[in-house]
Amino acid sequence: MALYQLSVEVGAFARFLRDLAARLEPGEGWYGVFATRDPEGLRSCFDGAEILPWDVVASLLQDLGEADGGPQTARARALHAAAAAAHDRLPGGAEALRERLEAMERERHHAQSRSHDLDARLRAAPGSPDAARLSGELAWAQDDLSRATARIAELTARLAALGGDREPAPPPPPPSPAPAVKRRPRGARYAWMDEVEEAQEAVPVPELPVAGAAPRGARFGGAEAPATPVTRAAPREVAEEAARAAGNAVYALQRLRSQGRSGEAHALLCEAVAGPPAWLPALATELHRVGLGADWATLLWEAASLPPGRLAAVAGALADAGRPEDCDQLLRQGVARPVEELAGACAALRAEDHQREAHALLTAFVRVRTPEDAARLAAADPHGLVPQLLAAARAVSPARERDLVHALRVAGLAGV
């Protein structure tokens, strides 16, 4: 793809990366790994010629000590999404994405084959002198597999945003902070479709039925299906059904985890996200009870990429069940999505009388997105959103409120 003058979005993201790198030790952590493996590629991303894959951005934030869902992560997501969209709209952008996607699929296949080979060799000689070396090589092969899978998901979503014909997938959860730790691949909704060794015992995964049509929309590549209504006062039968489904799901997760079948475990979490929102609080309780809180965090991450109506339904279910912190985390993770979708989520929350949750979503939005983005969001429903956005900005800081007032004035929305 030919070089063009940097857009505002790409330039802002490149500056963010350079500022981030300036705070890190070049020879340490993941930054040291990437700088050694591909210094030219890293430099081109810092210059704005290419867009750094999200899994690398997340790893650099981990080097900095940023926690999952922290303010820097939210800001980085917003900048990354805007820069990727602007970069992909350049002439030749779709073709470049397709070429990179094909290359990444080849890389994933190679990493998967190497992981299987190393794992088989390690199982065959667990006490051999080469065991430590093989274990280290396997950890790196699994990391390569995880990152390739994550980048396929990211590139697929970017291509779909340009009108491509591949099913979109969300940005993945960040990888493990320690480069040499053996860990499971994460972040791709369909990682469970990878081959599973025939010798492994099958674990029956309980079905979590979806009410109505399968979820669709920005994430799933079609028109959004109506959100599953939030049950405010679930009858005893529904509560018992939710508890039974949660118990079955957690049992299956524990079995899958114990056998190292992480892809299928992730698929089960995705099925739960697609199921009845009113069931999720019971699943959260059961996951935390047995020490699988990390799986709940992954589930919330997946839910943050749901279509607007279902995002609002899940947030409402969590709020109604007395889990405001989970609800707020879900909404904070969802603010990097396009403003049109956020407008739909706000409308759905207000329609269900979840005013506090709508305010939390807008507050997270004005905290990490630009005032110009907030003005674009306000334009979707000026009479409903302008006063709410101003109230959210006021809750953040006087300076943020002033910046928003200026952006609204420039957009012709100040008098609404």
C-alpha positions as CSV (number, residue, x, y, z in Angstrom):
1,M,0.0,0.0,0.0
2,A,1.4,3.4,-1.0
3,L,2.4,5.9,1.7
4,Y,0.2,8.9,2.3
5,Q,0.3,11.8,4.7
6,L,-0.6,10.6,8.2
7,S,-4.2,11.1,9.2
8,V,-4.9,12.8,12.5
9,E,-6.0,9.4,14.0
10,V,-2.9,7.5,12.9
11,G,-0.6,10.4,14.0
12,A,-2.3,10.4,17.4
13,F,-1.8,6.7,17.9
14,A,1.8,6.8,16.7
15,R,2.5,9.6,19.3
16,F,0.9,7.5,22.0
17,L,3.1,4.5,21.1
18,R,6.2,6.7,21.1
19,D,5.3,8.1,24.5
20,L,4.6,4.6,25.8
21,A,7.9,3.3,24.5
22,A,9.8,6.2,26.1
23,R,8.6,5.0,29.5
24,L,9.8,1.4,29.0
25,E,13.2,-0.3,29.1
26,P,14.0,-1.3,25.5
27,G,15.8,-4.5,26.5
28,E,13.3,-5.8,29.1
29,G,9.9,-7.5,29.1
30,W,7.8,-7.8,26.0
31,Y,9.2,-4.6,24.6
32,G,12.6,-6.2,24.5
33,V,11.2,-9.3,22.8
34,F,9.5,-7.3,20.0
35,A,12.4,-4.9,19.6
36,T,14.7,-7.9,19.1
37,R,12.4,-9.9,16.8
38,D,11.3,-7.2,14.5
39,P,13.0,-3.8,15.1
40,E,12.1,-2.5,11.6
41,G,8.4,-3.5,12.0
42,L,8.2,-1.9,15.4
43,R,9.8,1.3,14.1
44,S,7.4,1.5,11.2
45,C,4.4,1.3,13.6
46,F,6.0,4.0,15.9
47,D,6.3,6.2,12.7
48,G,2.7,5.6,11.7
49,A,3.4,3.7,8.5
50,E,1.7,0.6,9.9
51,I,-0.7,-0.2,12.7
52,L,0.7,-2.1,15.6
53,P,-1.4,-5.3,16.3
54,W,-3.5,-4.9,19.4
55,D,-1.9,-7.9,21.2
56,V,1.5,-6.1,21.0
57,V,0.0,-2.8,22.4
58,A,-1.5,-4.8,25.3
59,S,1.8,-6.4,26.0
60,L,3.6,-3.0,26.1
61,L,0.9,-1.8,28.5
62,Q,1.6,-4.8,30.7
63,D,5.3,-3.9,30.7
64,L,4.2,-0.6,32.1
65,G,2.2,-2.2,34.8
66,E,-1.2,-1.3,33.4
67,A,-4.0,-3.5,34.8
68,D,-6.6,-5.0,32.5
69,G,-9.4,-2.5,31.9
70,G,-7.3,0.4,33.3
71,P,-7.6,4.0,31.9
72,Q,-4.5,3.7,29.7
73,T,-5.8,0.5,28.2
74,A,-9.2,2.1,27.4
75,R,-7.4,5.1,25.9
76,A,-5.1,2.9,23.9
77,R,-8.1,0.9,22.5
78,A,-9.9,4.0,21.4
79,L,-6.8,5.4,19.7
80,H,-5.9,2.0,18.1
81,A,-9.5,1.5,16.7
82,A,-9.5,5.0,15.2
83,A,-6.1,4.7,13.7
84,A,-6.8,1.3,12.2
85,A,-10.0,2.5,10.7
86,A,-8.3,5.6,9.1
87,H,-5.3,3.5,7.9
88,D,-7.5,0.9,6.3
89,R,-9.5,3.5,4.4
90,L,-6.5,4.4,2.4
91,P,-6.4,3.3,-1.2
92,G,-5.3,-0.4,-1.3
93,G,-6.2,-0.8,2.4
94,A,-8.6,-3.8,1.9
95,E,-6.1,-5.6,-0.4
96,A,-3.3,-5.1,2.1
97,L,-5.5,-6.5,4.9
98,R,-6.4,-9.6,2.8
99,E,-2.7,-10.2,2.1
100,R,-1.7,-9.9,5.7
101,L,-4.6,-12.1,6.8
102,E,-3.5,-14.9,4.4
103,A,0.1,-14.6,5.8
104,M,-1.1,-14.7,9.3
105,E,-3.2,-17.8,8.7
106,R,-0.1,-19.5,7.3
107,E,1.8,-18.4,10.4
108,R,-1.0,-19.7,12.7
109,H,-0.9,-23.1,11.0
110,H,2.8,-23.3,11.3
111,A,2.7,-22.3,15.0
112,Q,-0.1,-24.9,15.7
113,S,1.9,-27.7,14.0
114,R,5.0,-26.8,15.9
115,S,3.1,-26.6,19.2
116,H,1.6,-30.1,18.6
117,D,5.0,-31.5,17.7
118,L,6.8,-30.0,20.7
119,D,4.1,-31.1,23.0
120,A,4.2,-34.7,21.7
121,R,8.0,-34.8,22.1
122,L,7.8,-33.4,25.7
123,R,5.1,-36.0,26.6
124,A,7.2,-38.8,25.2
125,A,10.3,-37.8,27.3
126,P,9.2,-35.8,30.4
127,G,12.4,-36.6,32.3
128,S,14.9,-36.3,29.5
129,P,17.8,-33.8,29.5
130,D,16.0,-31.9,26.7
131,A,12.8,-31.5,28.7
132,A,13.6,-28.0,29.9
133,R,14.6,-26.8,26.4
134,L,11.5,-28.4,24.9
135,S,9.3,-26.8,27.5
136,G,10.7,-23.4,26.7
137,E,10.3,-23.8,23.0
138,L,6.7,-25.0,23.5
139,A,5.9,-21.9,25.6
140,W,7.2,-19.7,22.7
141,A,5.3,-21.7,20.1
142,Q,2.1,-21.4,22.1
143,D,2.7,-17.7,22.4
144,D,3.2,-17.5,18.6
145,L,-0.1,-19.5,18.1
146,S,-2.0,-17.2,20.5
147,R,-0.8,-14.0,18.8
148,A,-1.4,-15.3,15.3
149,T,-5.0,-16.3,16.3
150,A,-5.5,-12.9,17.9
151,R,-4.3,-11.1,14.8
152,I,-6.5,-13.1,12.5
153,A,-9.4,-12.0,14.6
154,E,-8.3,-8.4,14.5
155,L,-7.6,-8.4,10.8
156,T,-10.9,-10.1,10.1
157,A,-12.8,-7.4,12.0
158,R,-11.0,-4.6,10.2
159,L,-11.7,-6.2,6.8
160,A,-15.3,-6.7,7.7
161,A,-15.5,-3.0,8.6
162,L,-14.5,-2.1,5.1
163,G,-17.3,-4.3,3.7
164,G,-15.3,-7.6,3.5
165,D,-17.1,-10.9,3.5
166,R,-15.4,-12.5,6.5
167,E,-17.1,-12.7,9.9
168,P,-15.9,-10.1,12.3
169,A,-14.4,-10.9,15.6
170,P,-13.5,-8.8,18.7
171,P,-10.1,-7.6,19.8
172,P,-8.7,-10.3,22.1
173,P,-7.9,-10.1,25.8
174,P,-4.3,-9.2,26.3
175,P,-1.7,-12.0,26.5
176,S,0.0,-13.2,29.6
177,P,2.6,-10.7,31.1
178,A,5.5,-13.2,31.3
179,P,7.0,-14.2,27.9
180,A,8.3,-17.6,29.0
181,V,5.3,-18.8,30.8
182,K,3.3,-21.6,29.1
183,R,-0.2,-20.4,28.7
184,R,-3.3,-20.9,26.7
185,P,-4.1,-19.1,23.5
186,R,-6.8,-16.5,24.1
187,G,-8.9,-14.0,22.4
188,A,-10.4,-15.6,19.3
189,R,-14.0,-16.6,19.4
190,Y,-13.4,-19.6,17.3
191,A,-10.1,-20.8,18.7
192,W,-12.0,-24.0,19.8
193,M,-12.2,-25.0,16.1
194,D,-8.5,-25.9,16.2
195,E,-7.8,-29.6,16.1
196,V,-8.0,-31.5,19.3
197,E,-6.0,-34.6,19.8
198,E,-8.2,-37.7,19.4
199,A,-6.7,-39.3,22.4
200,Q,-8.2,-36.7,24.7
201,E,-11.3,-37.7,26.5
202,A,-14.5,-35.9,25.4
203,V,-16.2,-33.7,27.9
204,P,-19.9,-33.0,27.4
205,V,-20.3,-29.3,27.2
206,P,-23.8,-28.3,28.4
207,E,-25.7,-26.2,25.9
208,L,-26.7,-22.7,27.0
209,P,-29.7,-22.0,24.8
210,V,-30.1,-18.6,23.1
211,A,-33.4,-16.9,23.4
212,G,-34.6,-15.9,19.9
213,A,-32.3,-15.6,16.9
214,A,-28.6,-15.9,17.1
215,P,-26.9,-12.6,18.0
216,R,-26.0,-10.5,15.0
217,G,-24.9,-6.9,14.3
218,A,-21.5,-5.2,14.2
219,R,-19.7,-8.2,15.7
220,F,-21.5,-10.9,13.8
221,G,-21.8,-9.3,10.4
222,G,-25.5,-8.7,10.0
223,A,-28.5,-6.8,11.2
224,E,-28.8,-6.8,15.0
225,A,-31.3,-9.1,16.5
226,P,-33.6,-7.7,19.2
227,A,-32.0,-7.8,22.6
228,T,-33.2,-10.5,25.0
229,P,-35.3,-8.6,27.6
230,V,-33.9,-8.2,31.0
231,T,-35.8,-10.1,33.7
232,R,-36.1,-7.8,36.7
233,A,-37.9,-10.2,39.1
234,A,-37.0,-13.6,37.9
235,P,-39.5,-16.3,39.1
236,R,-38.1,-19.2,41.1
237,E,-38.1,-21.4,38.0
238,V,-35.8,-19.0,36.1
239,A,-33.5,-18.6,39.1
240,E,-33.2,-22.4,39.5
241,E,-32.6,-22.8,35.8
242,A,-29.9,-20.2,35.8
243,A,-28.2,-21.8,38.8
244,R,-28.4,-25.3,37.2
245,A,-26.9,-24.0,33.9
246,A,-24.1,-22.2,35.9
247,G,-23.2,-25.3,37.8
248,N,-23.1,-27.4,34.6
249,A,-21.0,-24.8,32.8
250,V,-18.5,-24.4,35.6
251,Y,-18.1,-28.2,36.0
252,A,-17.4,-28.5,32.2
253,L,-14.9,-25.6,32.4
254,Q,-13.0,-27.2,35.2
255,R,-12.8,-30.5,33.3
256,L,-11.7,-28.7,30.1
257,R,-9.1,-26.6,32.0
258,S,-7.7,-29.7,33.7
259,Q,-7.1,-31.3,30.4
260,G,-5.6,-28.2,28.8
261,R,-8.4,-27.8,26.3
262,S,-8.5,-24.1,26.6
263,G,-10.0,-23.4,23.1
264,E,-13.1,-25.4,24.0
265,A,-13.3,-23.7,27.4
266,H,-13.2,-20.3,25.7
267,A,-16.0,-21.4,23.3
268,L,-18.2,-22.4,26.3
269,L,-17.7,-18.9,27.7
270,C,-18.7,-17.4,24.3
271,E,-21.8,-19.5,24.3
272,A,-22.7,-18.2,27.8
273,V,-22.3,-14.6,26.5
274,A,-24.7,-15.4,23.7
275,G,-27.2,-16.9,26.1
276,P,-29.9,-15.4,28.3
277,P,-28.4,-12.3,30.0
278,A,-30.4,-13.0,33.2
279,W,-28.3,-16.2,33.6
280,L,-25.0,-14.5,33.8
281,P,-25.0,-13.3,37.4
282,A,-25.4,-16.8,38.6
283,L,-22.5,-17.9,36.4
284,A,-20.4,-15.1,37.8
285,T,-21.1,-16.2,41.4
286,E,-20.2,-19.8,40.6
287,L,-17.0,-19.0,38.7
288,H,-15.8,-16.8,41.6
289,R,-16.8,-19.5,44.1
290,V,-14.5,-22.1,42.5
291,G,-11.6,-19.7,41.8
292,L,-12.3,-19.1,38.1
293,G,-12.5,-15.4,38.3
294,A,-10.2,-15.0,35.3
295,D,-12.8,-16.8,33.2
296,W,-15.4,-14.3,34.3
297,A,-13.1,-11.4,33.3
298,T,-12.8,-13.1,29.9
299,L,-16.5,-13.4,29.6
300,L,-17.0,-9.7,30.3
301,W,-14.4,-8.9,27.7
302,E,-16.3,-10.9,25.1
303,A,-19.6,-9.3,26.2
304,A,-18.1,-5.8,25.6
305,S,-18.1,-6.6,21.8
306,L,-21.7,-7.7,21.6
307,P,-24.2,-5.7,19.5
308,P,-25.6,-2.6,21.3
309,G,-28.9,-4.1,22.3
310,R,-27.4,-7.2,23.8
311,L,-24.6,-5.2,25.5
312,A,-27.2,-3.1,27.2
313,A,-29.2,-6.2,28.1
314,V,-26.2,-7.8,29.8
315,A,-25.3,-4.6,31.6
316,G,-28.8,-4.3,32.8
317,A,-28.9,-7.9,34.0
318,L,-25.7,-7.4,36.0
319,A,-27.0,-4.2,37.5
320,D,-30.4,-5.7,38.5
321,A,-28.6,-8.6,40.1
322,G,-26.5,-6.3,42.4
323,R,-23.3,-6.5,40.5
324,P,-22.6,-2.8,39.7
325,E,-18.8,-3.2,39.5
326,D,-19.1,-5.9,36.8
327,C,-21.6,-3.7,35.0
328,D,-19.3,-0.7,35.1
329,Q,-16.3,-2.8,33.9
330,L,-18.4,-4.1,31.0
331,L,-19.4,-0.6,30.0
332,R,-15.8,0.7,30.3
333,Q,-14.6,-2.0,28.0
334,G,-17.2,-1.2,25.4
335,V,-16.4,2.5,24.9
336,A,-13.9,1.9,22.1
337,R,-16.6,0.8,19.7
338,P,-18.0,3.2,17.0
339,V,-20.1,6.1,18.3
340,E,-23.2,4.9,16.3
341,E,-23.2,1.6,18.3
342,L,-22.7,3.4,21.6
343,A,-25.7,5.6,20.8
344,G,-27.8,2.5,20.3
345,A,-26.5,1.0,23.6
346,C,-27.4,4.2,25.5
347,A,-30.9,4.2,24.0
348,A,-31.4,0.6,25.0
349,L,-30.2,1.3,28.5
350,R,-32.6,4.2,28.9
351,A,-35.5,2.2,27.4
352,E,-34.9,-0.3,30.2
353,D,-34.8,2.5,32.8
354,H,-31.1,1.9,33.5
355,Q,-30.3,5.6,33.8
356,R,-27.3,5.0,36.1
357,E,-25.8,2.5,33.7
358,A,-26.3,4.9,30.8
359,H,-24.5,7.6,32.8
360,A,-21.7,5.2,33.6
361,L,-21.3,4.4,29.9
362,L,-21.2,8.0,28.9
363,T,-18.8,8.9,31.7
364,A,-16.4,6.2,30.6
365,F,-16.8,7.5,27.0
366,V,-15.9,11.1,27.7
367,R,-13.1,10.1,29.9
368,V,-11.2,8.2,27.2
369,R,-12.6,9.5,23.8
370,T,-12.0,12.9,22.3
371,P,-14.5,15.8,22.7
372,E,-15.0,15.6,18.9
373,D,-16.1,11.9,19.3
374,A,-18.5,13.0,22.0
375,A,-20.0,15.6,19.7
376,R,-20.4,12.9,17.0
377,L,-22.2,10.7,19.6
378,A,-24.4,13.6,20.6
379,A,-25.5,14.2,17.0
380,A,-27.2,10.7,17.0
381,D,-29.8,12.0,19.5
382,P,-29.1,15.7,20.3
383,H,-32.0,16.3,22.7
384,G,-31.4,13.0,24.6
385,L,-27.6,12.8,24.6
386,V,-26.3,16.4,24.8
387,P,-27.4,17.0,28.4
388,Q,-26.3,13.5,29.4
389,L,-22.9,13.9,27.8
390,L,-22.4,17.3,29.5
391,A,-23.3,15.8,32.9
392,A,-20.9,13.0,32.3
393,A,-18.1,15.4,31.3
394,R,-18.8,17.5,34.4
395,A,-18.4,14.4,36.5
396,V,-14.9,13.8,35.0
397,S,-13.5,17.3,35.3
398,P,-14.3,21.0,34.6
399,A,-11.7,21.0,31.8
400,R,-13.3,18.0,30.1
401,E,-16.7,19.8,30.3
402,R,-15.2,23.0,28.7
403,D,-13.7,20.9,25.9
404,L,-17.0,19.2,25.2
405,V,-18.9,22.5,25.2
406,H,-16.5,23.8,22.6
407,A,-16.8,20.7,20.5
408,L,-20.6,20.8,20.7
409,R,-20.5,24.5,19.6
410,V,-18.3,23.7,16.6
411,A,-20.7,20.9,15.7
412,G,-23.7,23.2,15.9
413,L,-25.2,21.4,18.9
414,A,-24.5,23.9,21.7
415,G,-28.0,25.3,21.7
416,V,-29.8,22.0,21.8
